[in-house]
């Protein structure tokens, strides 16, 4: 445990940010799973609406630094390919 007051504050800030990042990562995974479920269902309308939400979530995560921009591009490309398989 830190002895200096500023170090104690840094520990607390780290805990808060860690919890926030964990929740944001979890939300991103949930959105991606919902898109996969919509694609598996085969409904083009549901898949397109889920796609829009998923792309926005991926961009937001990349902007926050949760994932690298190249990782975001890779995920979006993968989403595109999956969406194009639905008819």
N, C-alpha and C positions, 0 to 999 in steps of 0.2 A: 504494500500500500504506500502511495506517495506521501511524503512528509510536507511538501510545499503546496500551498493553497492553489497556485496556478496549475500545478501538475494534477491535483485532485479534480479540478475543473475540466482539464483535458480528458481525464478518464471518463467523467460523466458525459461530456460531449461525444466522445467516441462511442459510448454505449447507446446514446440516443440515435446517432447517425447509423450505427450498425443495425439497430432495430428497423429504422426507416428503410435502409437499403434492402434488408431481408424481406420486408413487406413488399417493396416495389418489385424485387426479383420474383417473388411468389406470384404477384399479380400478373407479371409478364408471362410466366409459365402457364397460368390459368387461361389467359387470353389465347395463347398459342394452342392449348389443348382444345379450347372451344372451337377454334378454327378447324383443327384436325377433325373434330367430331362432326362439324357441318359438312366438311368435304366427304367424310365417310358416309354420311347420310345420303349424299348425292343431290341435294337441293341446291341449284345454282344461286337462287336468291339469298338463301341463308349463308351460303359460302361467301358470296360477294360482300354482304354486310359484315360478316365476321372478319373477312379479309381487311376491310377498311379499318376496323377497330384494331386488328393485330398489327398492321403496318404503323398506325399511329403510336401504338404502345412501344413498338420496337424503336421508332425514331425518338420517342421520349426517353427511353432507357439509354439510348446512345448519347443523347444530349446531356443527360445527368451523369454520364460516365459509368453507368452500371455495366454496360457492355461496350466493347471497342467498336469504332465505326465500321471496320471491316467485318466484324461479327454481325453487326446490324445489316450490312449489305448482303451478307451470305444468307441470313435468315429471311430477308425480304425476297431474295431470289428464289429460295426454297418455297416460300409461300406462293409466289407467282407460278412456279411449276405445278404445285399441287392444285391451285385454282384452275389452271388450264386443263387439268385432267377431268374436271367436273363438267357434265353436259346438261 
